[in-house]
Amino acid sequence: VGLAQSAREANIKNAFRISKCCSSELSRFQTVCLVDDIVTSGATLKEAAKILKKAGVKNVWGITLAHGV
């Protein structure tokens, strides 16, 4: 809370990784849905989606329960 857009993106950059045991399995999924409790800048969902797509997931959808300002 209270971070600017650029600070949020820098804060979450490289925060996610896919373990080796799961990376080969992910490519068989066409679509993955991410669920987040709140979205403010979207940086968390964007970073997680980027990692999943690198692993071979075709489509990544995001669902949030609340929108923060």
Predicted model as a PDB file, atoms N, CA, C, CB and O in Angstrom, pLDDT in the B-factor column:
MODEL        1                                                                  
ATOM      1  N   VAL A   1       0.843  -1.182   0.000  1.00 65.00           N  
ATOM      2  CA  VAL A   1       0.000   0.000   0.000  1.00 65.00           C  
ATOM      3  C   VAL A   1       0.885   1.240   0.000  1.00 65.00           C  
ATOM      4  CB  VAL A   1      -0.957   0.001   1.218  1.00 65.00           C  
ATOM      5  O   VAL A   1       1.900   1.291   0.694  1.00 65.00           O  
ATOM      6  N   GLY A   2       0.494   2.222  -0.774  1.00 76.00           N  
ATOM      7  CA  GLY A   2       1.217   3.475  -0.786  1.00 76.00           C  
ATOM      8  C   GLY A   2       2.372   3.547  -1.765  1.00 76.00           C  
ATOM      9  O   GLY A   2       3.045   4.575  -1.836  1.00 76.00           O  
ATOM     10  N   LEU A   3       2.623   2.484  -2.526  1.00 81.00           N  
ATOM     11  CA  LEU A   3       3.706   2.509  -3.502  1.00 81.00           C  
ATOM     12  C   LEU A   3       3.201   3.031  -4.848  1.00 81.00           C  
ATOM     13  CB  LEU A   3       4.316   1.103  -3.665  1.00 81.00           C  
ATOM     14  O   LEU A   3       2.057   2.787  -5.232  1.00 81.00           O  
ATOM     15  N   ALA A   4       4.057   3.742  -5.546  1.00 84.00           N  
ATOM     16  CA  ALA A   4       3.744   4.192  -6.897  1.00 84.00           C  
ATOM     17  C   ALA A   4       3.798   2.996  -7.852  1.00 84.00           C  
ATOM     18  CB  ALA A   4       4.728   5.310  -7.353  1.00 84.00           C  
ATOM     19  O   ALA A   4       4.355   1.951  -7.514  1.00 84.00           O  
ATOM     20  N   GLN A   5       3.220   3.154  -9.035  1.00 84.00           N  
ATOM     21  CA  GLN A   5       3.180   2.080 -10.031  1.00 84.00           C  
ATOM     22  C   GLN A   5       4.577   1.517 -10.302  1.00 84.00           C  
ATOM     23  CB  GLN A   5       2.559   2.592 -11.338  1.00 84.00           C  
ATOM     24  O   GLN A   5       4.768   0.301 -10.273  1.00 84.00           O  
ATOM     25  N   SER A   6       5.540   2.375 -10.561  1.00 88.00           N  
ATOM     26  CA  SER A   6       6.887   1.897 -10.876  1.00 88.00           C  
ATOM     27  C   SER A   6       7.522   1.167  -9.687  1.00 88.00           C  
ATOM     28  CB  SER A   6       7.774   3.071 -11.302  1.00 88.00           C  
ATOM     29  O   SER A   6       8.250   0.192  -9.872  1.00 88.00           O  
ATOM     30  N   ALA A   7       7.250   1.637  -8.482  1.00 88.00           N  
ATOM     31  CA  ALA A   7       7.774   0.983  -7.283  1.00 88.00           C  
ATOM     32  C   ALA A   7       7.131  -0.382  -7.082  1.00 88.00           C  
ATOM     33  CB  ALA A   7       7.542   1.860  -6.048  1.00 88.00           C  
ATOM     34  O   ALA A   7       7.802  -1.323  -6.659  1.00 88.00           O  
ATOM     35  N   ARG A   8       5.843  -0.504  -7.378  1.00 86.00           N  
ATOM     36  CA  ARG A   8       5.156  -1.802  -7.270  1.00 86.00           C  
ATOM     37  C   ARG A   8       5.762  -2.810  -8.237  1.00 86.00           C  
ATOM     38  CB  ARG A   8       3.642  -1.644  -7.547  1.00 86.00           C  
ATOM     39  O   ARG A   8       6.020  -3.960  -7.880  1.00 86.00           O  
ATOM     40  N   GLU A   9       5.984  -2.358  -9.468  1.00 88.00           N  
ATOM     41  CA  GLU A   9       6.552  -3.254 -10.474  1.00 88.00           C  
ATOM     42  C   GLU A   9       7.962  -3.689 -10.087  1.00 88.00           C  
ATOM     43  CB  GLU A   9       6.570  -2.574 -11.848  1.00 88.00           C  
ATOM     44  O   GLU A   9       8.312  -4.859 -10.239  1.00 88.00           O  
ATOM     45  N   ALA A  10       8.768  -2.763  -9.591  1.00 90.00           N  
ATOM     46  CA  ALA A  10      10.129  -3.108  -9.156  1.00 90.00           C  
ATOM     47  C   ALA A  10      10.097  -4.043  -7.957  1.00 90.00           C  
ATOM     48  CB  ALA A  10      10.924  -1.839  -8.808  1.00 90.00           C  
ATOM     49  O   ALA A  10      10.929  -4.944  -7.852  1.00 90.00           O  
ATOM     50  N   ASN A  11       9.150  -3.841  -7.054  1.00 87.00           N  
ATOM     51  CA  ASN A  11       9.029  -4.643  -5.841  1.00 87.00           C  
ATOM     52  C   ASN A  11       8.674  -6.100  -6.146  1.00 87.00           C  
ATOM     53  CB  ASN A  11       7.979  -4.038  -4.924  1.00 87.00           C  
ATOM     54  O   ASN A  11       9.128  -7.003  -5.443  1.00 87.00           O  
ATOM     55  N   ILE A  12       7.880  -6.337  -7.170  1.00 89.00           N  
ATOM     56  CA  ILE A  12       7.388  -7.684  -7.469  1.00 89.00           C  
ATOM     57  C   ILE A  12       8.233  -8.393  -8.530  1.00 89.00           C  
ATOM     58  CB  ILE A  12       5.942  -7.614  -7.931  1.00 89.00           C  
ATOM     59  O   ILE A  12       8.097  -9.601  -8.723  1.00 89.00           O  
ATOM     60  N   LYS A  13       9.101  -7.652  -9.215  1.00 92.00           N  
ATOM     61  CA  LYS A  13       9.913  -8.228 -10.293  1.00 92.00           C  
ATOM     62  C   LYS A  13      10.716  -9.427  -9.768  1.00 92.00           C  
ATOM     63  CB  LYS A  13      10.870  -7.154 -10.890  1.00 92.00           C  
ATOM     64  O   LYS A  13      11.380  -9.350  -8.735  1.00 92.00           O  
ATOM     65  N   ASN A  14      10.633 -10.518 -10.505  1.00 91.00           N  
ATOM     66  CA  ASN A  14      11.332 -11.776 -10.186  1.00 91.00           C  
ATOM     67  C   ASN A  14      10.922 -12.378  -8.839  1.00 91.00           C  
ATOM     68  CB  ASN A  14      12.827 -11.541 -10.188  1.00 91.00           C  
ATOM     69  O   ASN A  14      11.689 -13.130  -8.239  1.00 91.00           O  
ATOM     70  N   ALA A  15       9.730 -12.054  -8.367  1.00 91.00           N  
ATOM     71  CA  ALA A  15       9.249 -12.602  -7.095  1.00 91.00           C  
ATOM     72  C   ALA A  15       8.729 -14.032  -7.242  1.00 91.00           C  
ATOM     73  CB  ALA A  15       8.151 -11.713  -6.528  1.00 91.00           C  
ATOM     74  O   ALA A  15       8.611 -14.752  -6.251  1.00 91.00           O  
ATOM     75  N   PHE A  16       8.419 -14.442  -8.462  1.00 91.00           N  
ATOM     76  CA  PHE A  16       7.850 -15.767  -8.697  1.00 91.00           C  
ATOM     77  C   PHE A  16       8.800 -16.615  -9.513  1.00 91.00           C  
ATOM     78  CB  PHE A  16       6.500 -15.661  -9.402  1.00 91.00           C  
ATOM     79  O   PHE A  16       9.563 -16.116 -10.339  1.00 91.00           O  
ATOM     80  N   ARG A  17       8.734 -17.916  -9.258  1.00 90.00           N  
ATOM     81  CA  ARG A  17       9.467 -18.874 -10.076  1.00 90.00           C  
ATOM     82  C   ARG A  17       8.691 -20.184 -10.077  1.00 90.00           C  
ATOM     83  CB  ARG A  17      10.926 -19.080  -9.546  1.00 90.00           C  
ATOM     84  O   ARG A  17       7.871 -20.435  -9.194  1.00 90.00           O  
ATOM     85  N   ILE A  18       8.953 -20.991 -11.052  1.00 88.00           N  
ATOM     86  CA  ILE A  18       8.312 -22.295 -11.155  1.00 88.00           C  
ATOM     87  C   ILE A  18       9.379 -23.345 -10.902  1.00 88.00           C  
ATOM     88  CB  ILE A  18       7.626 -22.498 -12.554  1.00 88.00           C  
ATOM     89  O   ILE A  18      10.426 -23.350 -11.549  1.00 88.00           O  
ATOM     90  N   SER A  19       9.109 -24.223  -9.968  1.00 85.00           N  
ATOM     91  CA  SER A  19      10.099 -25.248  -9.643  1.00 85.00           C  
ATOM     92  C   SER A  19      10.278 -26.208 -10.821  1.00 85.00           C  
ATOM     93  CB  SER A  19       9.679 -26.025  -8.375  1.00 85.00           C  
ATOM     94  O   SER A  19       9.371 -26.395 -11.633  1.00 85.00           O  
ATOM     95  N   LYS A  20      11.446 -26.799 -10.894  1.00 81.00           N  
ATOM     96  CA  LYS A  20      11.777 -27.683 -12.012  1.00 81.00           C  
ATOM     97  C   LYS A  20      10.812 -28.857 -12.121  1.00 81.00           C  
ATOM     98  CB  LYS A  20      13.195 -28.201 -11.864  1.00 81.00           C  
ATOM     99  O   LYS A  20      10.510 -29.323 -13.220  1.00 81.00           O  
ATOM    100  N   CYS A  21      10.337 -29.326 -10.986  1.00 79.00           N  
ATOM    101  CA  CYS A  21       9.443 -30.486 -11.027  1.00 79.00           C  
ATOM    102  C   CYS A  21       8.097 -30.147 -11.668  1.00 79.00           C  
ATOM    103  CB  CYS A  21       9.220 -31.025  -9.616  1.00 79.00           C  
ATOM    104  O   CYS A  21       7.414 -31.039 -12.171  1.00 79.00           O  
ATOM    105  N   CYS A  22       7.712 -28.885 -11.658  1.00 78.00           N  
ATOM    106  CA  CYS A  22       6.410 -28.484 -12.196  1.00 78.00           C  
ATOM    107  C   CYS A  22       6.487 -27.860 -13.583  1.00 78.00           C  
ATOM    108  CB  CYS A  22       5.758 -27.517 -11.260  1.00 78.00           C  
ATOM    109  O   CYS A  22       5.480 -27.815 -14.289  1.00 78.00           O  
ATOM    110  N   SER A  23       7.639 -27.387 -13.982  1.00 74.00           N  
ATOM    111  CA  SER A  23       7.737 -26.630 -15.235  1.00 74.00           C  
ATOM    112  C   SER A  23       7.329 -27.449 -16.453  1.00 74.00           C  
ATOM    113  CB  SER A  23       9.147 -26.125 -15.421  1.00 74.00           C  
ATOM    114  O   SER A  23       6.670 -26.920 -17.348  1.00 74.00           O  
ATOM    115  N   SER A  24       7.697 -28.705 -16.509  1.00 76.00           N  
ATOM    116  CA  SER A  24       7.323 -29.521 -17.662  1.00 76.00           C  
ATOM    117  C   SER A  24       5.825 -29.817 -17.686  1.00 76.00           C  
ATOM    118  CB  SER A  24       8.109 -30.827 -17.655  1.00 76.00           C  
ATOM    119  O   SER A  24       5.247 -30.004 -18.757  1.00 76.00           O  
ATOM    120  N   GLU A  25       5.204 -29.860 -16.532  1.00 80.00           N  
ATOM    121  CA  GLU A  25       3.763 -30.122 -16.451  1.00 80.00           C  
ATOM    122  C   GLU A  25       2.921 -28.922 -16.888  1.00 80.00           C  
ATOM    123  CB  GLU A  25       3.389 -30.513 -15.033  1.00 80.00           C  
ATOM    124  O   GLU A  25       1.839 -29.095 -17.448  1.00 80.00           O  
ATOM    125  N   LEU A  26       3.411 -27.713 -16.635  1.00 79.00           N  
ATOM    126  CA  LEU A  26       2.626 -26.517 -16.935  1.00 79.00           C  
ATOM    127  C   LEU A  26       2.344 -26.331 -18.412  1.00 79.00           C  
ATOM    128  CB  LEU A  26       3.331 -25.311 -16.418  1.00 79.00           C  
ATOM    129  O   LEU A  26       1.295 -25.796 -18.770  1.00 79.00           O  
ATOM    130  N   SER A  27       3.236 -26.750 -19.269  1.00 76.00           N  
ATOM    131  CA  SER A  27       3.053 -26.531 -20.703  1.00 76.00           C  
ATOM    132  C   SER A  27       1.843 -27.275 -21.259  1.00 76.00           C  
ATOM    133  CB  SER A  27       4.295 -26.957 -21.451  1.00 76.00           C  
ATOM    134  O   SER A  27       1.372 -26.943 -22.347  1.00 76.00           O  
ATOM    135  N   ARG A  28       1.340 -28.251 -20.556  1.00 82.00           N  
ATOM    136  CA  ARG A  28       0.161 -28.980 -21.043  1.00 82.00           C  
ATOM    137  C   ARG A  28      -1.141 -28.246 -20.749  1.00 82.00           C  
ATOM    138  CB  ARG A  28       0.112 -30.362 -20.423  1.00 82.00           C  
ATOM    139  O   ARG A  28      -2.190 -28.621 -21.272  1.00 82.00           O  
ATOM    140  N   PHE A  29      -1.088 -27.199 -19.914  1.00 81.00           N  
ATOM    141  CA  PHE A  29      -2.285 -26.431 -19.593  1.00 81.00           C  
ATOM    142  C   PHE A  29      -2.510 -25.351 -20.640  1.00 81.00           C  
ATOM    143  CB  PHE A  29      -2.172 -25.807 -18.192  1.00 81.00           C  
ATOM    144  O   PHE A  29      -1.595 -24.591 -20.959  1.00 81.00           O  
ATOM    145  N   GLN A  30      -3.699 -25.281 -21.163  1.00 88.00           N  
ATOM    146  CA  GLN A  30      -4.054 -24.237 -22.115  1.00 88.00           C  
ATOM    147  C   GLN A  30      -4.364 -22.926 -21.398  1.00 88.00           C  
ATOM    148  CB  GLN A  30      -5.251 -24.674 -22.961  1.00 88.00           C  
ATOM    149  O   GLN A  30      -3.997 -21.849 -21.867  1.00 88.00           O  
ATOM    150  N   THR A  31      -5.043 -23.029 -20.260  1.00 93.00           N  
ATOM    151  CA  THR A  31      -5.478 -21.837 -19.545  1.00 93.00           C  
ATOM    152  C   THR A  31      -5.264 -22.017 -18.048  1.00 93.00           C  
ATOM    153  CB  THR A  31      -6.955 -21.531 -19.845  1.00 93.00           C  
ATOM    154  O   THR A  31      -5.544 -23.079 -17.492  1.00 93.00           O  
ATOM    155  N   VAL A  32      -4.768 -20.970 -17.407  1.00 93.00           N  
ATOM    156  CA  VAL A  32      -4.604 -20.938 -15.958  1.00 93.00           C  
ATOM    157  C   VAL A  32      -5.317 -19.694 -15.457  1.00 93.00           C  
ATOM    158  CB  VAL A  32      -3.084 -20.944 -15.536  1.00 93.00           C  
ATOM    159  O   VAL A  32      -5.258 -18.640 -16.090  1.00 93.00           O  
ATOM    160  N   CYS A  33      -5.988 -19.817 -14.324  1.00 95.00           N  
ATOM    161  CA  CYS A  33      -6.676 -18.684 -13.717  1.00 95.00           C  
ATOM    162  C   CYS A  33      -5.991 -18.344 -12.395  1.00 95.00           C  
ATOM    163  CB  CYS A  33      -8.189 -18.997 -13.499  1.00 95.00           C  
ATOM    164  O   CYS A  33      -5.881 -19.184 -11.502  1.00 95.00           O  
ATOM    165  N   LEU A  34      -5.536 -17.099 -12.289  1.00 94.00           N  
ATOM    166  CA  LEU A  34      -4.919 -16.613 -11.057  1.00 94.00           C  
ATOM    167  C   LEU A  34      -5.977 -15.893 -10.234  1.00 94.00           C  
ATOM    168  CB  LEU A  34      -3.713 -15.671 -11.361  1.00 94.00           C  
ATOM    169  O   LEU A  34      -6.804 -15.165 -10.783  1.00 94.00           O  
ATOM    170  N   VAL A  35      -5.956 -16.091  -8.932  1.00 94.00           N  
ATOM    171  CA  VAL A  35      -6.883 -15.413  -8.038  1.00 94.00           C  
ATOM    172  C   VAL A  35      -6.063 -14.573  -7.063  1.00 94.00           C  
ATOM    173  CB  VAL A  35      -7.800 -16.436  -7.279  1.00 94.00           C  
ATOM    174  O   VAL A  35      -5.146 -15.073  -6.411  1.00 94.00           O  
ATOM    175  N   ASP A  36      -6.406 -13.297  -6.977  1.00 90.00           N  
ATOM    176  CA  ASP A  36      -5.709 -12.371  -6.082  1.00 90.00           C  
ATOM    177  C   ASP A  36      -6.758 -11.687  -5.212  1.00 90.00           C  
ATOM    178  CB  ASP A  36      -4.859 -11.314  -6.887  1.00 90.00           C  
ATOM    179  O   ASP A  36      -7.879 -11.442  -5.657  1.00 90.00           O  
ATOM    180  N   ASP A  37      -6.391 -11.382  -3.978  1.00 89.00           N  
ATOM    181  CA  ASP A  37      -7.370 -10.779  -3.080  1.00 89.00           C  
ATOM    182  C   ASP A  37      -7.700  -9.336  -3.455  1.00 89.00           C  
ATOM    183  CB  ASP A  37      -6.860 -10.830  -1.661  1.00 89.00           C  
ATOM    184  O   ASP A  37      -8.847  -8.910  -3.315  1.00 89.00           O  
ATOM    185  N   ILE A  38      -6.714  -8.585  -3.928  1.00 86.00           N  
ATOM    186  CA  ILE A  38      -6.950  -7.187  -4.285  1.00 86.00           C  
ATOM    187  C   ILE A  38      -6.001  -6.794  -5.405  1.00 86.00           C  
ATOM    188  CB  ILE A  38      -6.767  -6.254  -3.056  1.00 86.00           C  
ATOM    189  O   ILE A  38      -4.862  -7.259  -5.451  1.00 86.00           O  
ATOM    190  N   VAL A  39      -6.458  -5.955  -6.289  1.00 85.00           N  
ATOM    191  CA  VAL A  39      -5.590  -5.437  -7.347  1.00 85.00           C  
ATOM    192  C   VAL A  39      -5.500  -3.920  -7.190  1.00 85.00           C  
ATOM    193  CB  VAL A  39      -6.128  -5.828  -8.771  1.00 85.00           C  
ATOM    194  O   VAL A  39      -6.511  -3.228  -7.068  1.00 85.00           O  
ATOM    195  N   THR A  40      -4.296  -3.437  -7.197  1.00 82.00           N  
ATOM    196  CA  THR A  40      -4.099  -1.986  -7.165  1.00 82.00           C  
ATOM    197  C   THR A  40      -3.487  -1.547  -8.489  1.00 82.00           C  
ATOM    198  CB  THR A  40      -3.192  -1.563  -5.965  1.00 82.00           C  
ATOM    199  O   THR A  40      -4.101  -0.790  -9.241  1.00 82.00           O  
ATOM    200  N   SER A  41      -2.298  -2.012  -8.770  1.00 85.00           N  
ATOM    201  CA  SER A  41      -1.639  -1.645 -10.028  1.00 85.00           C  
ATOM    202  C   SER A  41      -1.681  -2.776 -11.060  1.00 85.00           C  
ATOM    203  CB  SER A  41      -0.192  -1.252  -9.760  1.00 85.00           C  
ATOM    204  O   SER A  41      -1.463  -2.541 -12.249  1.00 85.00           O  
ATOM    205  N   GLY A  42      -1.958  -3.990 -10.610  1.00 88.00           N  
ATOM    206  CA  GLY A  42      -1.934  -5.146 -11.498  1.00 88.00           C  
ATOM    207  C   GLY A  42      -0.551  -5.766 -11.638  1.00 88.00           C  
ATOM    208  O   GLY A  42      -0.384  -6.734 -12.380  1.00 88.00           O  
ATOM    209  N   ALA A  43       0.438  -5.226 -10.941  1.00 90.00           N  
ATOM    210  CA  ALA A  43       1.816  -5.696 -11.071  1.00 90.00           C  
ATOM    211  C   ALA A  43       1.975  -7.162 -10.668  1.00 90.00           C  
ATOM    212  CB  ALA A  43       2.734  -4.836 -10.230  1.00 90.00           C  
ATOM    213  O   ALA A  43       2.714  -7.900 -11.320  1.00 90.00           O  
ATOM    214  N   THR A  44       1.304  -7.587  -9.621  1.00 91.00           N  
ATOM    215  CA  THR A  44       1.419  -8.976  -9.161  1.00 91.00           C  
ATOM    216  C   THR A  44       0.887  -9.940 -10.215  1.00 91.00           C  
ATOM    217  CB  THR A  44       0.659  -9.172  -7.833  1.00 91.00           C  
ATOM    218  O   THR A  44       1.549 -10.920 -10.557  1.00 91.00           O  
ATOM    219  N   LEU A  45      -0.306  -9.662 -10.729  1.00 93.00           N  
ATOM    220  CA  LEU A  45      -0.889 -10.530 -11.742  1.00 93.00           C  
ATOM    221  C   LEU A  45      -0.050 -10.530 -13.020  1.00 93.00           C  
ATOM    222  CB  LEU A  45      -2.321 -10.094 -12.051  1.00 93.00           C  
ATOM    223  O   LEU A  45       0.137 -11.580 -13.635  1.00 93.00           O  
ATOM    224  N   LYS A  46       0.449  -9.378 -13.420  1.00 94.00           N  
ATOM    225  CA  LYS A  46       1.277  -9.297 -14.632  1.00 94.00           C  
ATOM    226  C   LYS A  46       2.552 -10.115 -14.486  1.00 94.00           C  
ATOM    227  CB  LYS A  46       1.629  -7.838 -14.944  1.00 94.00           C  
ATOM    228  O   LYS A  46       2.935 -10.840 -15.405  1.00 94.00           O  
ATOM    229  N   GLU A  47       3.204 -10.004 -13.349  1.00 94.00           N  
ATOM    230  CA  GLU A  47       4.461 -10.734 -13.136  1.00 94.00           C  
ATOM    231  C   GLU A  47       4.206 -12.239 -13.081  1.00 94.00           C  
ATOM    232  CB  GLU A  47       5.150 -10.263 -11.834  1.00 94.00           C  
ATOM    233  O   GLU A  47       4.965 -13.011 -13.666  1.00 94.00           O  
ATOM    234  N   ALA A  48       3.162 -12.663 -12.394  1.00 95.00           N  
ATOM    235  CA  ALA A  48       2.841 -14.092 -12.321  1.00 95.00           C  
ATOM    236  C   ALA A  48       2.462 -14.631 -13.704  1.00 95.00           C  
ATOM    237  CB  ALA A  48       1.690 -14.338 -11.317  1.00 95.00           C  
ATOM    238  O   ALA A  48       2.868 -15.734 -14.071  1.00 95.00           O  
ATOM    239  N   ALA A  49       1.700 -13.874 -14.458  1.00 95.00           N  
ATOM    240  CA  ALA A  49       1.307 -14.290 -15.808  1.00 95.00           C  
ATOM    241  C   ALA A  49       2.527 -14.414 -16.716  1.00 95.00           C  
ATOM    242  CB  ALA A  49       0.301 -13.292 -16.409  1.00 95.00           C  
ATOM    243  O   ALA A  49       2.603 -15.333 -17.532  1.00 95.00           O  
ATOM    244  N   LYS A  50       3.464 -13.509 -16.581  1.00 94.00           N  
ATOM    245  CA  LYS A  50       4.683 -13.547 -17.388  1.00 94.00           C  
ATOM    246  C   LYS A  50       5.437 -14.853 -17.154  1.00 94.00           C  
ATOM    247  CB  LYS A  50       5.588 -12.341 -17.062  1.00 94.00           C  
ATOM    248  O   LYS A  50       5.899 -15.482 -18.106  1.00 94.00           O  
ATOM    249  N   ILE A  51       5.561 -15.258 -15.909  1.00 93.00           N  
ATOM    250  CA  ILE A  51       6.274 -16.491 -15.572  1.00 93.00           C  
ATOM    251  C   ILE A  51       5.533 -17.721 -16.097  1.00 93.00           C  
ATOM    252  CB  ILE A  51       6.460 -16.599 -14.053  1.00 93.00           C  
ATOM    253  O   ILE A  51       6.148 -18.647 -16.626  1.00 93.00           O  
ATOM    254  N   LEU A  52       4.213 -17.721 -15.948  1.00 92.00           N  
ATOM    255  CA  LEU A  52       3.428 -18.852 -16.445  1.00 92.00           C  
ATOM    256  C   LEU A  52       3.513 -18.973 -17.963  1.00 92.00           C  
ATOM    257  CB  LEU A  52       1.972 -18.710 -16.019  1.00 92.00           C  
ATOM    258  O   LEU A  52       3.613 -20.080 -18.492  1.00 92.00           O  
ATOM    259  N   LYS A  53       3.474 -17.852 -18.659  1.00 92.00           N  
ATOM    260  CA  LYS A  53       3.561 -17.897 -20.119  1.00 92.00           C  
ATOM    261  C   LYS A  53       4.940 -18.368 -20.569  1.00 92.00           C  
ATOM    262  CB  LYS A  53       3.254 -16.517 -20.718  1.00 92.00           C  
ATOM    263  O   LYS A  53       5.053 -19.089 -21.560  1.00 92.00           O  
ATOM    264  N   LYS A  54       5.976 -17.975 -19.861  1.00 89.00           N  
ATOM    265  CA  LYS A  54       7.321 -18.467 -20.181  1.00 89.00           C  
ATOM    266  C   LYS A  54       7.395 -19.984 -20.018  1.00 89.00           C  
ATOM    267  CB  LYS A  54       8.374 -17.784 -19.284  1.00 89.00           C  
ATOM    268  O   LYS A  54       8.164 -20.651 -20.710  1.00 89.00           O  
ATOM    269  N   ALA A  55       6.596 -20.522 -19.105  1.00 88.00           N  
ATOM    270  CA  ALA A  55       6.575 -21.968 -18.850  1.00 88.00           C  
ATOM    271  C   ALA A  55       5.724 -22.717 -19.863  1.00 88.00           C  
ATOM    272  CB  ALA A  55       6.058 -22.247 -17.448  1.00 88.00           C  
ATOM    273  O   ALA A  55       5.689 -23.947 -19.859  1.00 88.00           O  
ATOM    274  N   GLY A  56       5.028 -21.972 -20.743  1.00 88.00           N  
ATOM    275  CA  GLY A  56       4.269 -22.634 -21.794  1.00 88.00           C  
ATOM    276  C   GLY A  56       2.769 -22.568 -21.678  1.00 88.00           C  
ATOM    277  O   GLY A  56       2.065 -23.104 -22.533  1.00 88.00           O  
ATOM    278  N   VAL A  57       2.254 -21.925 -20.641  1.00 90.00           N  
ATOM    279  CA  VAL A  57       0.800 -21.777 -20.515  1.00 90.00           C  
ATOM    280  C   VAL A  57       0.325 -20.831 -21.618  1.00 90.00           C  
ATOM    281  CB  VAL A  57       0.396 -21.234 -19.087  1.00 90.00           C  
ATOM    282  O   VAL A  57       0.923 -19.777 -21.830  1.00 90.00           O  
ATOM    283  N   LYS A  58      -0.732 -21.199 -22.312  1.00 91.00           N  
ATOM    284  CA  LYS A  58      -1.210 -20.403 -23.447  1.00 91.00           C  
ATOM    285  C   LYS A  58      -1.969 -19.150 -23.015  1.00 91.00           C  
ATOM    286  CB  LYS A  58      -2.101 -21.251 -24.329  1.00 91.00           C  
ATOM    287  O   LYS A  58      -1.714 -18.062 -23.530  1.00 91.00           O  
ATOM    288  N   ASN A  59      -2.892 -19.298 -22.081  1.00 95.00           N  
ATOM    289  CA  ASN A  59      -3.742 -18.190 -21.645  1.00 95.00           C  
ATOM    290  C   ASN A  59      -3.708 -18.077 -20.128  1.00 95.00           C  
ATOM    291  CB  ASN A  59      -5.194 -18.382 -22.141  1.00 95.00           C  
ATOM    292  O   ASN A  59      -3.773 -19.081 -19.417  1.00 95.00           O  
ATOM    293  N   VAL A  60      -3.606 -16.859 -19.646  1.00 96.00           N  
ATOM    294  CA  VAL A  60      -3.634 -16.627 -18.207  1.00 96.00           C  
ATOM    295  C   VAL A  60      -4.718 -15.602 -17.923  1.00 96.00           C  
ATOM    296  CB  VAL A  60      -2.244 -16.145 -17.674  1.00 96.00           C  
ATOM    297  O   VAL A  60      -4.692 -14.491 -18.452  1.00 96.00           O  
ATOM    298  N   TRP A  61      -5.661 -15.980 -17.091  1.00 96.00           N  
ATOM    299  CA  TRP A  61      -6.746 -15.096 -16.675  1.00 96.00           C  
ATOM    300  C   TRP A  61      -6.508 -14.700 -15.227  1.00 96.00           C  
ATOM    301  CB  TRP A  61      -8.141 -15.782 -16.848  1.00 96.00           C  
ATOM    302  O   TRP A  61      -5.937 -15.468 -14.453  1.00 96.00           O  
ATOM    303  N   GLY A  62      -6.942 -13.512 -14.865  1.00 95.00           N  
ATOM    304  CA  GLY A  62      -6.824 -13.054 -13.496  1.00 95.00           C  
ATOM    305  C   GLY A  62      -8.176 -12.666 -12.937  1.00 95.00           C  
ATOM    306  O   GLY A  62      -8.965 -11.999 -13.607  1.00 95.00           O  
ATOM    307  N   ILE A  63      -8.443 -13.079 -11.719  1.00 94.00           N  
ATOM    308  CA  ILE A  63      -9.666 -12.721 -11.011  1.00 94.00           C  
ATOM    309  C   ILE A  63      -9.255 -12.094  -9.687  1.00 94.00           C  
ATOM    310  CB  ILE A  63     -10.600 -13.969 -10.791  1.00 94.00           C  
ATOM    311  O   ILE A  63      -8.420 -12.637  -8.964  1.00 94.00           O  
ATOM    312  N   THR A  64      -9.841 -10.959  -9.379  1.00 92.00           N  
ATOM    313  CA  THR A  64      -9.556 -10.314  -8.089  1.00 92.00           C  
ATOM    314  C   THR A  64     -10.855 -10.107  -7.345  1.00 92.00           C  
ATOM    315  CB  THR A  64      -8.816  -8.959  -8.281  1.00 92.00           C  
ATOM    316  O   THR A  64     -11.925  -9.971  -7.938  1.00 92.00           O  
ATOM    317  N   LEU A  65     -10.734 -10.085  -6.026  1.00 88.00           N  
ATOM    318  CA  LEU A  65     -11.906  -9.946  -5.187  1.00 88.00           C  
ATOM    319  C   LEU A  65     -12.222  -8.498  -4.850  1.00 88.00           C  
ATOM    320  CB  LEU A  65     -11.719 -10.724  -3.929  1.00 88.00           C  
ATOM    321  O   LEU A  65     -13.353  -8.175  -4.484  1.00 88.00           O  
ATOM    322  N   ALA A  66     -11.223  -7.619  -4.972  1.00 83.00           N  
ATOM    323  CA  ALA A  66     -11.427  -6.205  -4.660  1.00 83.00           C  
ATOM    324  C   ALA A  66     -10.470  -5.365  -5.489  1.00 83.00           C  
ATOM    325  CB  ALA A  66     -11.223  -5.932  -3.146  1.00 83.00           C  
ATOM    326  O   ALA A  66      -9.459  -5.862  -5.985  1.00 83.00           O  
ATOM    327  N   HIS A  67     -10.794  -4.105  -5.633  1.00 75.00           N  
ATOM    328  CA  HIS A  67      -9.942  -3.170  -6.366  1.00 75.00           C  
ATOM    329  C   HIS A  67      -9.524  -2.073  -5.400  1.00 75.00           C  
ATOM    330  CB  HIS A  67     -10.680  -2.573  -7.621  1.00 75.00           C  
ATOM    331  O   HIS A  67     -10.369  -1.395  -4.815  1.00 75.00           O  
ATOM    332  N   GLY A  68      -8.238  -1.906  -5.238  1.00 70.00           N  
ATOM    333  CA  GLY A  68      -7.718  -0.862  -4.340  1.00 70.00           C  
ATOM    334  C   GLY A  68      -7.359   0.381  -5.123  1.00 70.00           C  
ATOM    335  O   GLY A  68      -7.244   0.353  -6.349  1.00 70.00           O  
ATOM    336  N   VAL A  69      -7.189   1.443  -4.419  1.00 62.00           N  
ATOM    337  CA  VAL A  69      -6.847   2.710  -5.076  1.00 62.00           C  
ATOM    338  C   VAL A  69      -5.471   3.134  -4.658  1.00 62.00           C  
ATOM    339  CB  VAL A  69      -7.868   3.810  -4.743  1.00 62.00           C  
ATOM    340  O   VAL A  69      -4.987   4.177  -5.096  1.00 62.00           O  
TER     341      VAL A  69                                                      
ENDMDL                                                                          
END                                                                             
